[in-house]
Amino acid sequence: MDLQNSEGQPVDPVPFLVVTLLAFLLIYAFGPLYLQAFGVSVDHGLVVCTAVFIPTAVAAYYQFVWTHRPERRGIVTAGQRFGRLWYGLLILVALSLLLSLPFVFR
């Protein structure tokens, strides 16, 4: 897969694919069940999940492919990247706990 940024430079597709496929996994695995807890049918839940996934995939493409600049990689230190990863992990755990609340108090 040859992806290019807005300037025509080749871009590594792995970060984009990882984020997009993880989003697909989480949205379609958790979304219909979560919406079903609120009385939404599975058919409508899949439509809602698709409506959430498409902008997520577009945003991932924009962030990891279209606006990617290989020359800026040296500016961000490894410590800063690790900090972002750590905060992202904390946000993911908090979001998972928040999304599981309707199942706990049902």
Buried (B, 14 or more C-beta within 10 A) or exposed (E): EEBEBEEEEEBEBEBBBEBBEEBBEBBBEBBBEBBEEEEBEEEEBBBBBEEBBEEBBEEBBEEBBBEBEEEEEEEEEEEEEEEEEEEEEEEEEEEEEEBEEEEEEE
